Amino acid sequence: MSKLIPVSLLALGLFTVTFAVNLQAPLYDAYAAESDVGATAVTFAFAAYVGGLMPTLLLLGGLSDRIGRRVPIALALILGAVATALLVQVPSWRSLVVARFLLGIGTGLATTAGTAYMTEILGSDRAKNAALIVTSATSLGFGGGALATGISLGVQGPTLLPASYIALFVAAPVLAVIALGLPRMDKPRPVSLLRLPVFPSGTWMFGAAMALAWSTTGITIAVIPLELAANDLGGWTGLVIFLAIFVGFLCQPIARRVTNDRALALGFVLIPLGFLVLLAGVWLKILAFVLVGTCITSAASYGFTYLASLAEVSLRAPDDRARATAGLFVYAYFGFSLPVIASGALADMLGLLSAMVVFAAAQITVTAIIVMIWKRGVVPSFAAVPD
């Protein structure tokens, strides 16, 4: 079988797993209204995703080393469909919490197994190409789900069963069966089913950058829609979430052509810059600023930082790629959850805008501290990486 076929099918599977993750985002306010809850509850439901994902990363990051790469990916696809079906059957805040928890488990299984599997299909000498394909597929999925639901709601009108949900119900089982039929490239190892993630030496700054970048994305996905809805701009939620990730996908080919250190440095500049522009848009109620700021943070989060970090840990742990990927995502989802919950609590106490201002101040401070520590010990190389 040509490498193109399994690579394409694996990428499609990873896209669909992550497509399910933010599929329900444009309906957050509807689920909250069903249960009469506030911003804290919404951000808690959003972060329940991490409650499912973190234990999966911490305890099962090496599961695919024991049972193979295909089963975790197939299981992740089924979990995405089940979680979405729950929201259709029982549309409420409590169902959203459970659904997000299941989606977190699925993402943890798929991203660790999928990154290792893609590298094994292409060969370890093409690890950065493999990382590019994985980040592209997952970035499109994370953003595409929200956009698809936003478009569905725009065409169908208010509904709790948008066409995007139906598309997932059709595609996920088919792709799960296909995933199980992909060629086996790995050699199963007699390791424990419970394996902790690993953190390759010299990669702490990439993990810290992921935490910082994805905390910004988390705020954009969980808190910004609430502010848009409060200003009668809720119809733009799907596009904002899509841009929060899709622009990063567009930047990944550029990120691939520079060293990982330089990509990381660009990310550190763009993350606070983009959020400040976004914050100005919310403050002044200028939608264009919100969209531009979202695009800038996306370039940092899902473009330069994501690709550089995933490629770096994969290169530094050739014999433990699945567990090293799990370690990286521990950093990332720590940032993706705790700051979002804290911002939700602040929003209920001080208001959404004040909570965003506090987050921006903390973000700039942490970025400056990380960069200063990094620069004391690392001088980045700015040479281009050859094709």
C-alpha positions in Angstrom: 0.0 0.0 0.0 1.3 3.5 -0.9 2.2 5.6 2.0 -0.1 8.3 0.7 -3.2 6.2 1.5 -2.6 5.4 5.2 -1.2 8.9 5.8 -4.4 10.5 4.3 -6.7 8.1 6.2 -4.9 8.7 9.4 -5.0 12.4 8.9 -8.7 12.3 8.2 -9.3 10.2 11.4 -7.3 12.7 13.5 -9.2 15.6 11.9 -12.6 14.0 12.8 -11.5 13.3 16.4 -10.7 16.9 16.9 -13.6 18.1 14.8 -15.9 16.7 17.5 -14.1 18.6 20.3 -15.4 22.2 19.5 -18.4 21.1 17.5 -20.7 22.2 20.3 -19.0 25.6 21.1 -21.5 27.8 19.3 -24.2 26.3 21.5 -22.6 26.9 24.8 -25.0 29.7 25.6 -27.9 27.5 24.7 -26.8 24.7 27.0 -26.1 27.2 29.8 -29.6 28.7 29.3 -31.2 25.3 29.6 -29.6 24.9 33.0 -29.7 28.6 34.0 -25.9 28.8 34.8 -23.3 31.6 34.5 -19.8 32.1 33.1 -18.1 30.0 35.8 -20.2 27.0 35.0 -19.6 27.4 31.2 -15.9 27.6 31.6 -15.9 24.6 34.0 -17.8 22.6 31.4 -15.3 23.7 28.8 -12.4 22.6 31.0 -14.0 19.3 31.8 -12.4 18.3 28.5 -9.1 18.5 30.2 -10.4 16.5 33.1 -10.8 13.6 30.7 -7.7 14.3 28.7 -5.1 14.8 31.5 -5.5 11.4 33.2 -5.4 9.8 29.8 -2.1 11.6 29.1 -0.7 11.0 32.5 -1.6 7.3 32.8 -2.2 6.0 29.3 0.2 8.0 27.1 2.1 4.8 26.3 -1.0 2.7 25.8 -0.5 2.4 22.0 3.0 1.1 22.6 1.4 -2.0 24.1 -1.8 -2.5 22.0 -0.9 -0.8 18.8 -1.7 2.6 17.3 -5.0 1.8 15.6 -7.3 0.8 18.4 -6.9 4.1 20.4 -7.6 6.1 17.3 -10.8 4.1 16.5 -11.9 4.3 20.1 -11.4 8.1 20.1 -13.7 8.4 17.0 -16.4 6.5 18.7 -16.1 8.5 21.9 -16.6 11.7 19.9 -19.8 10.4 18.4 -21.1 9.2 21.8 -20.3 12.5 23.5 -22.2 14.5 20.7 -25.1 12.1 20.8 -25.4 12.7 24.6 -25.8 16.5 23.9 -28.6 15.7 21.4 -30.5 13.4 23.7 -30.1 15.5 26.9 -29.2 19.1 26.0 -28.0 20.7 29.3 -25.0 22.0 31.1 -24.5 18.7 32.9 -24.5 16.8 29.6 -22.0 19.3 28.3 -19.7 18.5 31.2 -19.9 14.8 30.6 -19.5 15.2 26.8 -16.4 17.4 27.2 -14.9 14.8 29.6 -15.4 12.0 27.0 -14.0 14.2 24.2 -10.9 14.8 26.4 -10.3 11.1 26.7 -10.7 10.6 23.0 -8.3 13.4 22.2 -5.7 12.1 24.6 -5.8 8.6 23.0 -5.8 9.9 19.4 -3.1 12.6 19.6 -0.5 10.4 21.3 -1.1 7.3 19.2 -1.6 9.4 16.0 1.7 11.3 16.3 3.7 8.2 16.8 1.8 6.3 14.1 2.3 9.1 11.5 6.1 9.2 12.2 6.3 5.4 11.8 4.5 5.5 8.5 6.7 8.3 7.0 9.9 7.2 8.8 11.9 8.8 11.6 14.0 10.8 9.2 10.8 12.7 8.3 9.6 13.4 11.9 9.0 17.1 11.2 6.9 16.3 8.1 4.9 13.9 10.2 4.4 16.6 12.9 3.3 19.0 10.2 0.6 16.6 9.0 -0.6 15.9 12.5 -0.7 19.5 13.5 -2.5 20.5 10.3 -5.1 17.8 10.6 -5.8 18.5 14.2 -5.8 22.3 13.8 -8.3 22.1 11.0 -10.4 19.7 13.1 -10.4 21.9 16.3 -11.4 24.9 14.3 -13.6 23.2 11.7 -16.1 21.8 14.1 -17.1 25.1 15.6 -17.3 26.7 12.1 -19.4 23.8 10.8 -21.9 24.2 13.6 -21.9 28.0 13.2 -22.8 27.6 9.5 -25.4 24.9 10.3 -27.1 27.2 12.7 -27.0 30.1 10.3 -28.7 28.0 7.6 -31.1 25.9 9.8 -31.9 28.6 12.4 -31.9 27.8 16.2 -31.6 24.1 16.7 -30.0 21.6 19.1 -29.4 19.1 16.2 -27.3 21.0 13.7 -26.3 19.3 10.4 -22.7 19.3 11.7 -23.7 16.9 14.4 -25.3 14.6 11.8 -22.2 14.7 9.7 -20.1 13.5 12.7 -22.6 10.7 13.4 -22.1 9.4 9.8 -18.4 9.8 9.5 -17.0 8.7 12.9 -18.1 5.0 12.8 -17.0 4.6 9.2 -13.6 6.1 10.0 -13.3 4.0 13.1 -13.6 0.8 11.0 -11.1 2.2 8.5 -8.6 3.0 11.3 -8.7 -0.6 12.4 -7.9 -1.7 8.9 -4.8 0.5 8.4 -1.4 -1.3 8.2 0.4 -2.0 11.4 3.7 -0.2 11.4 4.8 -0.4 15.0 6.2 -3.4 16.9 4.2 -3.9 20.1 6.3 -3.9 23.2 5.5 -5.8 26.4 5.2 -2.7 28.5 2.8 -1.8 31.2 -0.6 -0.5 30.1 -0.2 2.3 32.6 2.8 4.4 31.5 3.6 7.9 32.6 4.5 10.6 30.1 8.1 11.6 29.6 9.6 15.1 29.3 12.7 15.0 27.1 15.6 17.0 28.4 15.9 20.5 27.1 12.2 20.9 26.0 10.7 22.7 29.1 10.5 26.0 27.2 8.5 24.3 24.4 6.1 23.0 27.0 5.8 26.3 28.7 5.2 28.0 25.4 2.4 25.5 24.7 0.8 26.2 28.1 0.9 30.0 27.5 -0.4 29.7 23.9 -3.2 27.3 24.6 -4.3 29.3 27.6 -4.9 32.2 25.2 -6.8 29.9 22.8 -8.9 28.6 25.7 -9.9 32.1 26.6 -10.8 32.8 23.0 -12.9 29.7 22.7 -14.6 29.7 26.1 -14.9 33.3 27.2 -15.0 35.4 24.0 -18.2 33.8 22.8 -20.0 34.8 26.0 -18.9 38.4 25.4 -20.0 38.3 21.7 -23.4 36.9 22.8 -23.7 39.7 25.3 -23.2 42.3 22.5 -25.6 40.5 20.1 -22.7 39.2 18.0 -23.2 35.5 18.9 -23.6 34.6 15.3 -19.9 35.3 14.8 -18.8 32.7 17.4 -18.2 29.9 15.0 -16.0 32.1 12.8 -14.0 33.4 15.7 -13.3 29.9 17.0 -12.4 28.8 13.5 -10.0 31.6 13.0 -8.5 31.0 16.4 -7.1 27.8 15.0 -7.3 27.9 11.2 -4.9 30.8 10.7 -2.3 28.8 12.7 -2.8 26.0 10.2 -2.0 28.4 7.4 1.2 29.4 9.2 2.5 25.9 9.7 4.3 25.6 6.3 6.2 28.8 7.2 7.0 27.4 10.7 8.3 24.3 9.1 10.9 26.3 7.2 12.5 27.8 10.2 14.2 26.3 13.2 12.1 25.2 16.1 13.8 27.8 18.3 13.0 30.6 15.9 9.4 29.5 15.6 9.1 29.4 19.4 10.5 33.0 19.6 7.9 34.2 17.1 5.2 32.6 19.1 6.3 34.4 22.3 6.0 37.7 20.5 2.7 37.0 18.7 0.7 35.5 21.7 0.5 38.7 23.9 0.3 41.0 20.8 -2.7 39.1 19.4 -4.6 39.0 22.7 -4.1 42.8 23.3 -5.6 43.5 19.8 -8.5 41.1 20.6 -9.0 42.7 24.0 -9.1 46.2 22.3 -11.8 44.9 20.0 -13.9 43.6 22.9 -13.4 46.8 24.9 -14.2 49.1 21.9 -16.8 46.7 20.5 -15.0 46.6 17.1 -15.5 43.2 15.6 -12.7 43.7 13.1 -10.2 44.0 16.0 -11.6 40.8 17.6 -11.1 38.9 14.3 -7.6 40.3 13.7 -6.5 39.6 17.3 -7.8 36.1 17.0 -5.9 35.5 13.8 -2.6 36.7 15.4 -3.0 34.5 18.5 -3.9 31.6 16.2 -0.7 32.1 14.2 1.2 31.8 17.5 -0.7 29.0 19.1 -1.5 26.6 16.3 1.2 27.7 13.9 4.6 28.4 15.2 4.4 27.2 18.8 2.4 24.0 18.2 4.5 22.7 15.2 7.8 23.6 16.8 7.0 22.0 20.1 5.6 18.8 18.7 8.5 18.4 16.3 11.1 19.1 19.0 9.8 16.5 21.5 9.4 13.9 18.7 13.0 14.4 17.7 14.3 14.3 21.2 12.5 11.1 22.2 12.7 8.8 19.1 12.0 5.6 21.2 9.2 7.1 23.3 7.3 9.4 20.9 3.8 8.6 22.3 4.8 9.3 25.9 6.8 12.4 24.9 3.8 13.7 23.0 1.7 13.0 26.1 4.2 15.0 28.2 3.9 18.0 25.9 0.2 18.0 26.0 0.3 17.9 29.8 1.9 21.3 29.6 -0.6 22.5 26.9 -3.8 21.4 28.6 -2.7 22.7 32.0 -2.7 26.1 30.2 -5.9 25.3 28.4 -7.9 24.6 31.5 -6.9 26.4 34.8 -6.6 30.0 33.4 -9.9 29.5 31.6 -11.7 28.4 34.8 -10.1 31.2 36.8 -11.2 33.7 34.1 -14.7 32.4 34.3 -14.8 32.8 38.0 -13.5 36.4 37.7 -16.0 37.1 35.0 -18.9 36.2 37.3 -17.3 38.5 40.0 -16.0 41.4 38.0 -17.5 41.0 34.5 -16.2 39.5 31.3 -14.1 42.5 30.2 -12.4 42.9 33.6 -11.5 39.2 33.6 -9.9 39.5 30.2 -7.9 42.5 31.4 -6.6 40.5 34.3 -5.7 37.6 32.0 -3.8 39.9 29.6 -1.7 41.3 32.5 -0.9 37.8 33.7 -0.1 36.6 30.2 2.4 39.4 29.5 4.1 38.9 32.9 4.5 35.1 32.5 5.7 35.5 28.9 8.4 38.0 30.0 9.5 35.6 32.8 9.7 32.6 30.5 11.6 34.4 27.8 14.2 35.9 30.3 14.9 32.4 31.8 15.1 30.9 28.3 17.5 33.5 26.9 19.9 33.1 29.8 20.5 29.5 28.8 19.7 29.3 25.1 20.7 31.3 22.1 18.4 30.3 19.3 19.7 29.5 15.8 18.0 31.4 13.1 19.1 29.3 10.2 16.4 27.8 8.0 15.7 24.1 8.1 16.4 22.6 4.6 13.6 20.7 2.9 
